[in-house]
Each structure stands twice: as C-alpha cells, then as structure tokens.
Amino acid sequence: MTEFPKILMVLGAVLLIVGAVWHFVGRLPGDIFVKKGNVTFFFPVVTCIVISVILSILLNFFGRMK
C-alpha cells in the first residue's frame, strides 16, 4: 500500500504538465472547428488521439511495474 501514494503523486504531476502544455498549445491541427452564425462546433479529434496514446503508454508502463 506504500506505492499507491507515490503513483498518485506521479500521476498528479503528469496531469499538471499535460494541463499546462494543453493550455499553452491550444487547439492542435486536425481538430474540427466549425462556426456558422451563432453556432460553434468543436471536436478535438487529434487531441483525443494524443491523449489516448499518452494514457496507453502510461497505463502500460504502470501495469508492468508489478
């Protein structure tokens, strides 16, 4: 049970870094953004793919630590 707090701290630091990068980078090329009149539609396709890849790598890494 002593490893769990360490994992939470590392995960928190990773989320903080990802949030800071996301804030400064903004929308990635490939994200869908449509604005017509008063209606705005935004779907972050590339951002979702990047987050999925990063989470897959992290979960795979933490899964092999046992």
KACOR-V137326 format. One line per field, one symbol per residue. ss: DSSP state (H for helix, E for strand, - for the rest). psi: psi as a letter, one per 20 degrees, with the letter a starting at -180 (. if undefined). burial: 1 if it has 24 or more other ideal C-beta (glycine too) atoms within 12 Angstrom, else 0. A space follows every 10 residues. Layout:
ss->???
psi->???
burial->???
//
This chain:
ss->-HHHHHHHHH HHHHHHHHHH HHHHH----- -EEEEE--EE EEE-HHHHHH HHHHHHHHHH HHH---
psi->iihghgghgg gggghggggg ghghgbpqpi qpopoocipp ppomghghgg gggghggghg ghhii.
burial->0000000000 0000000000 0000000000 0000000000 0000001000 0000000000 000000
//
